[in-house]
């Protein structure tokens, strides 16, 4: 059973989700404040972390900031419905996805399964003495190892950021739509007014920096998607 950590101060919700997720093949462990949740997240070997924004002692965004200093375990943020600020800040800090409260437990299961599918795919190694590499411009990716390099230096990426970059580098020179990136990187169809992909691309741009002429290697193609340019 996949181990998942839920950090939420709603005890009743935690108990309900633990029972529901157990029936769906997950082992849910819980923490009820940000300090405890951060400590557990960094000590435990979890497949994913579900982190509420509104938490006592240490809020979810500060907890995420601390977790990302040491761990790239996939994090799904729980945000208040319609609270775009927390959602955007969470994605900027390295959350892999978000789910607005209140939510249907089936939707949480779907999101977690999408995260685990991506993680499982990442751990499939190719039968080769040398890992398969994808190269475009100054980018080198080894998907079997989940390693990304830019100009010879390793990049520290979240699982979702790696998936976005891989999709763009594999299709260097071609426009990749936001809908396709959402399917490949988030494991779900793009939703209306969903800015998740935009925020992950923004994070990648910050980590990659600029080309010699000052442009970003990830170009926006208006009303369509994004394109990775090699030079």
N, C-alpha and C positions, 0 to 999 in steps of 0.2 A: 504494500500500500504506500502511495506517495505521501510523504510527510509534509504537511502544510502548517505554517504558523499564522494564526489569526490574532492580530493585536487590536482589541476593541473593548471599551469599558462597559458595553451592554451585555451583562452576564446572560440574560435570557436569550439574546440573539446568538451568543457564542454556543450555548447549550443546544439550541435548535439546529444550528449549522453543523455542530459536531456530529449530531445524530444523522442529519440529512447526508452529509458528506461521507460518513462511514458506509452508508448504504450504496454510495456511488464509487466506493473503492479508494477513498482518501482517509488518511489518519490525521485528524486535526488536533493540534495543540494550541493552547490559548494563553495570552497574556493580556492584562487589563489596564496597563498604563504604558506610556511611551518609554520610560526608563527600563522597566522590566522587559518590554518588547524588544528594545534595542539589544539588551544584554542577551536575551534568548536567541535573537536573530543571528548574532555574531558567534554564538557558541554552538548552535545546532546545525546539523546538516539537513537543511530543508530544501525541498524541490521548489517551493515558492513561499512568499510571504504576502499576506493580505493585511494591509495597514490602514486603519481609519485615520482621517486627518484630525478629527476632534478627540484628543486624548488628554487625560490628567497627567500631571508631573512633567511630561515632555510631549509637545504636540507632534502629530504624525509627520509633518514636514521636517521638523528638526530631527526626529528619529530617522527619517529617510536619509537626511544629510549625513548623519553619523554612520548609518549602515553602509552608504555608498563610499565612505572613506576606506572601508576594509573589505567589502563584499559586493559581488555583482549578481547575487542570487536574484532571480526575477521578483519584482515587487508590484503587486496590484493595489492601487490606492482606492479607498472608499471615500467618496466625496459627497458633500451635500448637493442635492439636486439643484441644478442651475448655478452652482458656485464655480464660475469659470476661472476665477483667480486662483483658488486652491488647486484646481485641476491643472492649469498651465504651469504653476510653480512646481507642482509635483513632477510633471513631465520634464521640466527644466532640470530638476535635481536628480533625475535618473530613474523615475518610475517607469515601468514597462507598459502599464496600461492603467485605466481607472474604471471604476464602476460607481455610478451615482446611487445614493441611498434615497428612498428605499428600493431594494432590488428583489427580484425573484431568485430564490436559491438555484433554480435551474440555469439562470444566466451566469451566476458565479461559477457553477460547475463547468459550463461551456467555456468561460474565460480561462479557468484553471487547466482544463484539458488542452486548450490551444497553447498555453504556455508549456505544458509538459510535452506536447507533440513537437514543438520547436526544439526543446531541450533534447528529446530522444533522437531527433534527426541529427542534431549537432554531434551526438556521441557515436554515430555510425562511422567507422573508419573504413577507408578504402583499402583494398588489397594491393598495396603498393609499398615498395621500400621507401619511397619518397611521398610525403603527403601531397595530394593534388593542390595546386596553387592556381589562384586567379590573379592575373596582373592587368592593371590598366593605369597608365601614367606612373605616378609615384606610389600607387597603392598595391600592396601584396596581401592577399587573403588566403589563409589555409582553413577552409571551413571545417574539415574533420577535427582540427585542433582548436577551432574557435579563436584563431590568432589573426590579428590584423596589424599590418605595419604601414606606416606612412613615412616616406623618405628614410627608410631604414630603421625607424624607431617604432617600438611597439605602442599601439593605442590601447588605452583602457576604455572599453566599451561595455555598455549593458547588453544583455541578450538581444533586446529589440533593436538597439542601435546597430549591432553587428548584422542583424538580419536585413535592416534597411540598406546598409552600406553594401552588403553582399549582392542584394538585388540590383543596386545601381551599378556596381562595378562589373557584374556579369553582363550587364546590358550597356556598357560604356558606349557613348555616342548615340544611344537610342533613348527616346523619352519613355519613362516608366510612369504610368498613371498612378494617382494617389490610391485608386481602388485596388490596383494590383499590389502596390506596396503594403496596403492594409492587410490584404489576404496573405501575403508572404511574410510580413514582419509581425503582425498581430494575430494572425490566424483567424481573422473574422472579416466580414464584409464592412466596408466603410459606411459609417452612419452620417446622416445629415448633420451639418454644423460640427462635425468631429474634427478637432485640430491636432489629434495625436501625432499623425505622420508629420505634420508641419513642425511640431515641437521636436520630434526626434531628429529631423533633418537639421533644424537650427542647432541642436546640440552637436551633431556631426560637423557642421560647418565650423563651429567654434573650435572643435578639437583638431580639425584638419588645417585650419588656417587658409591662407590665400596662395594662389599660383603666382608666378613671377610677375604677371601683368596686373596683379591685384584682384583678379576675379576669384570667386569661390569655385572649387572643382565640382561643386554640386549646383547646377543652374536651375532656376525656376522657369518652367515653361507655362506661361499663364493659362489658366483654365484647363490645364491638362495634367501636369505632374512635374517630375524632376528628371534631370539628365546629368550623368556624370561625364565630365569632359576630361580628356587625358592631358591636354596642354593648351 
